[in-house]
Amino acid sequence: MSENNLIYSINGPVVTIRGKTGLEMMEMVFVGEKKLIGEVIRIDSDAAVIQVYEETSGLRPGEPVYSTGSPMSITLGPGILSNIFDGIENPLSDIASAAGAFIPRGLHPAPLNEETIWDVTIKVGVGDRLTGGDIYATVPEKAIEHRIMVPPGLCGEVVEAKPDGRYRINDKIIVIRDERGGLHELTLCHRWPIRMARPIKKRLPLTRPLVTGQRVIDTLFPIAKGGAAAIPGGFGTGKTMTQHQLAKWCDADIIIYVGCGERGNEMTQVLTEFGGLTDPRSGKPLTDRTVLIANTSNMPVAAREASIYTGITIAEYYRDMGYHTAMMADSTSRWAEALREISGRLEEMPADEGFPAYLPSRLSEFYERAGYVQSINGAEGSISVIGAVSPQGADFSEPVTQNTKRFTRCFWALDKSLAYARHYPAINWNDSYSEYTAELADWYNANVGGDFMVLRSEIISLLAEETNLMEIVKLIGSDVLPDDQKLIIETARVIRVGFLQQNAFHKDDTYVPLEKQLKMMKVILYLYRKCAAIVADRVPISKITELKLFDRLIQMKYDVPNDKPEMFDDYYKEIDGALAALTSGEAVAW
């Protein structure tokens, strides 16, 4: 670290230094006497521009800027899980212990506790040859086995290895001699640049779904494990709530939740709720496999921009161990606003709505780090990215939403009218889509049921027909519709209220296994076909609705426990009996 440069001007989080600086692009620096963390974002022949990740009030021209010679990086090792970081991996709990509720400037505790002692199992011995990504030790960490890997790009022969035992993260574990004879001491952690994607061996096809237990997602608009999805919605439509539900129930091994620019009280709610949730997979606290990155709207804006990269880098680290990770970014709109503010202070030419012209490329760089991959050590892992988008006025034509659609293949459009009607998840089935359906079809047919995708198509078709019919109903009323079209509207009501709407506070409806989702679809469509047949025989639809069959099916999501799918057989018998009695003139209501 050297002091060669002095601050020339300060514009909010943007600091300029003049002269031959000797700095490099994307280099991490310490700014001012308090050594605020910054990053070089522009270099001219006679100046360099730095964005500072901490509050710059009180900073003065003439204060020194210290070079570090390394890019903006975070520490990766045991102790990440259950921790709460800000956007540049400062542990907020340690800061609170040292300085109270308000984050001071220039306080940079170690990202991972350096005094914690870990039980380490050494997997290599002297003489073994290792390459980047190879696992040389394991550590039990909360709900998983933490696999300590050789940093990518390093290879050589093990010339020294410690025995199994108890070590701190900075203790020397093994020593490697590279091909040039240089010695490299490896500990339980290493650092990695947040803007550089970790290398992989190859990308694998996305053929397995990320099972969430949410019917509207798993059945209608599934996301592949390793895929990317966007959740756009206006204020109050349930973006954060939907991400909380996915974080708890999706079948990922590790959850990374990034609160990027959201309100402080909302992040407080996240921290409080996650701390009290029980992991349905293990029965232990959900925080045992969760990493929280909190960078609220009142924190420095530049760190908000970095928080997304910090989160995805941590996700890649656990992916390389062979785990399936899911990253929730809430929200990418606030991240884009941080880009816009920095761009404005740099006096760059604005594009649509003032956002920088490079907004699409930054979004693509982020979402393309998702994927199902084979890592350089041969293990298979994945990163599924679910990014919330907060368009102003729920206007989906604004730049962030439109550019996000370009780089994600799953779009869950939240609807204000559904949210206000207490229909959750408030995902609009007309505006949403998933491009993963064709690739996941074989998995669904093999693991859930051979007719799953056929039934799904019928459900979507009925919903689309209802949408078209409701346009007519709004103009001239429902009385003019023929009975077969009235039947479509009645069946679609069952699908909307009984299938797509879900109750997060009901023990059997908060998470629904795929087998139950399939059986629910079968019963709904069985009733529709049976009713369509007798309507064709001129039985009035009013007689059928009097049987309360449709209302009965709306309640089946509560009446049938998740562990008793055989109870669906009773519905077929009751439907057959009620309709047979109707056609014979002996019908009675349920």
Residue, then its C-alpha position, 0 to 999 in steps of 0.5 A: m500500500s502506497e500513498n502517491n496521490l492527493i484528492y483534487s475534487i469531491n462530488g458526492p461519492v465520486v472523487t477525482i485525483r490529478g496527475k500520473t496516478g499509477l492506479e489501475m482500472m477497478e483497483m481498490v483504494f483507500v481514500g482520505e485520512k479515514k481510509l474509506i474504501g473506494e474503487v477506480i472507475r475511470i483513468d485519463s492521461d492526467a487524472a483518475v476517478i474513484q467511486v467511494y463506498e462510504e459516506t464522503s461528508g467531511l472529506r477534503p481536497g488534498e487528503p491522500v489516496y492509498s493504492t492497494g494494487s488489487p481489485m475490489s475483492i471479498t473474503l471467501g471461507p468458513g463463517i459466511l453462512s448466517n452472517i449479515f454483510d453490507g454491500i462490500e462485505n463488512p459484517l454488520s453485527d461486528i460493526a454494531s458491537a463496536a460502534g452501535a446502530f449507526i455505521p461509522r466511516g473507516l471502520h472495517p472489521a475483518p469480514l469473517n471472524e478470525e478468532t473462530i476455531w474450526d474443526v478441519t479435516i485435511k483431504v490431501g498429503v505431501g506429494d499430491r498435485l493440486t490444481g485450481g478448484d481442488i478440495y484440500a480440506t473440509v469444515p462443518e459449517k452450520a447446515i453444510e460441509h464447507r469445502i476449502m478449494v485451491p484458488p482458481g489459477l493456482c496449481g502445484e505440488v503439496v510440500e507441506a500439509k497440517p494434520d486434521g485439527r482445529y484451526r482459525i481461517n488464517d492459519k496455514i493449512i497446506v503449502i504448494r510449490d508451483e511449476r516455477g518453484g514458488l511457494h504458496e501458503l493456503t489457509l481456510c480462506h482466499r479473496w476473489p474480485i467481485r466483478m470477475a466471474r469465477p471460472i467453470k469447466k462447462r455449462l450444463p443444460l437447464t433440464r431440472p426445475l427449481v421446485t418452489g412449492q408455489r403452484v403458479i410458479d411450478t406449474l404455469f411458469p417454472i424456473a429452471k435450476g440455474g435459470a434467471a427470473a424477474i419479478p416486476g411489480g409496483f409498490g405493494t404488489g408483494k415482490t419482497m414477500t414472494q422472494h421470502q416465500l421462495a427463499k424458504w421453500c425452494d429446493a436450493d442448498i444455499i440462499i443469498y438474499v441481497g437487499c439492494g436499496e430497499r427501505g430500512n424497515e423492510m430489511t429489518q423485517v427480513l432480518t427479524e423474520f429470517g431469524g425466526l424461520t425454521d428450515p423445512r429441510s433440516g428443522k434447524p433455523l433457516t439462517d443456517r444456510t442463508v447469507l444476508i446482504a443488507n444495503t438499504s436506501n440510506m446507506p452509501v449509494a455506491a455500495r448499493e451498486a457493489s452489493i449485487y456483485t458481492g452476492i453473486t460472487i458468494a453464490e459462485y463460491y458455494r456453487d463451485m463446492g457442488y451446491h445449488t444456490a439461489m440468489m434473491a436480488d431485491s431490487t435491481s431497480r435500486w441498483a440501476e438507480a445507483l448506476r444512474e446517480i454515479s453516471g450523472r456525477l461522472e457527467e456521462m451522456p444519459a440514455d432512456e430516462g437518465f439511465p446510463a447507456y451501458l445499463p443493458s450490458r451491466l444487467s447482462e453481466f449480472y444475470e449471465r453469471a447464473g447457470y447450471v455448471q460443472s466447476i473446474n473441480g468436476a462438481e456440479g452446482s448451480i446459481s438460480v437468480i431471482g431479481a425483483v424489479s420496481p418500475q415506477g408506477a408499475d410501468f413495465s415499459e420502463p428501461v430496467t424492466q424491458n432490459t431485464k426481460r432481454f436477459t431473463r427467460c422467466f417473467w413473473a409479472l405482479d399485478k396490483s389489482l390481484a394484490y389488493a384483492r389479497h390474491y397471493p402470489a399476485i402473479n398475473w397469468n396473462d402477462s407472465y411467461s417462462e421460456y424454460t417449459a420445453e426444456l423442463a418437460d421431460w423432467y416433469n413427465a418422468n418425475v411427476g407424471g406423464d400427463f403433467m405438461v398436457l394438463r398444464s397446457e389445458i389450464i393455461s388455455l382455459l385461463a386465456e379463454e376466460t380472459n377473452l370472455m370477460e371482455i364480452v362480459k364487461l360490455i354486455g353482461s354474462d347472461v348472453l353467453p352460451d352455457d359452454q362459455k359460462l362453464i369456462i368462466e366457472t372452471a377458470r374461477v376454480i383455477r384462479v381461486g382454488f389453484l393459483q391463489q395460495n395461503a402462506f399461513h396454512k400448513d398444507d397450502t404454504y408449500v405444495p409438492l408437485e404430486k399434489q399440484l398434478k392431482m389438483m389439476k386432474v380433478i379440476l379438469y375432470l370436473y370440467r370435462k364431465c360438465a362439458a359433456i352434460v352441457a352439450d346434452r342441454v343440461p343448464i349450467s345453472k343446474i350444475t352450479e347449484l350442486k356446489l361442485f366448483d366451490r367444493l374444489i376451491q376448498m380442496k387445497y385445504d381439505v387434502p393434506n400434502d401427505k394424503p394424496e389418496m384423498f383425491d380419489d374421493y373427489y372423482k366418486e363424488i363428482d360422478g355421483a352428483l352429476a349422475a344424479l343430476t342427469s337422472g333428475e335426482a340431484v342434491a347439493w353437496 
